[in-house]
Amino acid sequence: MNAEVARNVAIILALALVVWLVPGGGEGADLISQLLSAAFIVLLVIICARLYQQFRGEIFSLGDQWRFLLYAAIGVAVVTVAASGRLFETGAGALAWFVLVGGASYTLYLVWRRYRAYD
């Protein structure tokens, strides 16, 4: 193990000790977790916006019906993943989660096949 790896491991262990031993450390860890989650969401939005800009011509060449299906599948997937915590509280909710994610995935597959048919 080189010095850089040892230093990184020591930093992680020190932060873990701070969260464990300092009063209110759990709240600080929650804040950091929320900040990382927000940064991840912002990064995903930026990537999706860039992909939309890059493939806008291909998206509009699908036609109105297929473009609607594309947007609907993405919307259903996003809302379902956002509601995962609440959906998995019950058995019916978990089943609904799998049905919604499966349906959105299959719709995205159909749109992709339609796109590939005209290459």
Residue pairs with C-beta under 8 A, 6 or more apart in sequence:
18 25
18 28
19 25
19 26
19 28
19 29
22 28
52 59
58 115
59 67
59 70
60 67
61 118
62 70
62 111
62 114
62 115
66 111
66 114
66 115
69 107
69 110
69 111
70 107
70 108
70 111
72 107
73 103
73 104
73 105
73 107
73 108
73 111
74 104
74 108
76 100
76 103
76 104
77 100
77 101
77 104
77 105
77 108
80 87
80 97
80 100
80 101
80 104
81 101
83 97
84 97
86 93
87 93
87 94
87 96
87 97
88 94
88 97
